[in-house]
Amino acid sequence: MDDSNIDIILLIVLYQTPLLSTAIVEIISEYNDYQKKPIIVVSTGGQFTEVLRSALAKNNVVTYTFPEEAVKAIAALVEYYHVSS
């Protein structure tokens, strides 16, 4: 979070991965609360993924189902930054 060369964090989370618990929602949400840099999460899956994605959204974490959607959102943020600067 302190690296000045990184402006945004794009996480692709595979909730089905062994040893990855639901605690990942709390961890991501905690880092998002720092509000140092935007965090965008991409996660694709079934009902379990939807439950965790909903939990992230309730904690104000931006989530997308597909990487393409997330990349378009990042591009819009970059464009907004350039226009408003």
C-alpha positions in Angstrom: 0.0 0.0 0.0 3.0 2.3 0.5 4.6 1.7 -2.9 4.3 5.0 -4.9 4.6 3.1 -8.2 1.2 1.4 -7.6 -1.9 3.5 -8.0 -4.6 0.9 -7.8 -4.9 -2.7 -6.7 -6.7 -5.3 -8.8 -7.3 -8.6 -7.0 -8.5 -11.7 -8.8 -9.8 -13.9 -6.1 -10.6 -17.6 -6.6 -12.7 -18.5 -3.5 -12.7 -22.2 -4.5 -8.9 -22.4 -3.9 -8.1 -24.8 -1.1 -7.0 -23.2 2.2 -8.6 -19.9 1.3 -11.2 -19.2 3.9 -14.0 -16.7 4.2 -11.6 -14.6 6.3 -10.3 -13.2 3.0 -13.4 -10.9 2.9 -12.4 -9.4 6.2 -8.8 -9.0 5.1 -9.7 -7.3 1.8 -12.3 -5.1 3.6 -9.8 -4.0 6.2 -7.3 -2.9 3.6 -10.0 -1.2 1.7 -10.9 0.8 4.9 -7.4 2.4 4.8 -8.5 4.1 1.6 -4.9 4.7 0.5 -5.5 3.2 -2.9 -8.6 1.9 -4.8 -9.1 -1.9 -4.5 -11.1 -3.7 -7.2 -11.9 -7.4 -6.8 -12.7 -9.8 -9.6 -14.3 -13.1 -8.6 -16.1 -15.6 -10.8 -18.0 -18.6 -9.5 -21.3 -19.9 -8.1 -23.4 -19.3 -5.1 -20.5 -19.3 -2.6 -18.7 -16.6 -4.7 -21.9 -14.5 -4.8 -22.2 -14.6 -1.0 -18.6 -13.4 -0.6 -18.9 -10.8 -3.3 -22.0 -9.5 -1.6 -20.2 -9.3 1.7 -17.4 -7.3 0.0 -19.9 -4.9 -1.5 -21.5 -4.3 1.9 -18.0 -3.3 3.0 -17.7 -0.8 0.1 -15.3 -2.9 -1.9 -15.8 -2.6 -5.6 -16.3 -6.1 -7.2 -16.7 -7.4 -10.7 -17.5 -10.8 -12.1 -15.2 -10.5 -15.1 -11.7 -9.0 -15.5 -12.8 -7.1 -18.6 -15.3 -5.1 -16.5 -12.7 -4.3 -13.9 -10.2 -3.1 -16.5 -12.8 -0.8 -18.0 -13.5 0.6 -14.6 -9.8 1.2 -14.0 -9.5 2.9 -17.5 -12.4 5.2 -16.5 -10.6 6.1 -13.3 -7.4 6.9 -15.1 -9.3 9.0 -17.7 -11.1 10.9 -15.0 -7.8 11.6 -13.2 -6.3 12.9 -16.5 -9.3 15.1 -17.3 -9.6 16.5 -13.8 -5.9 17.2 -13.3 
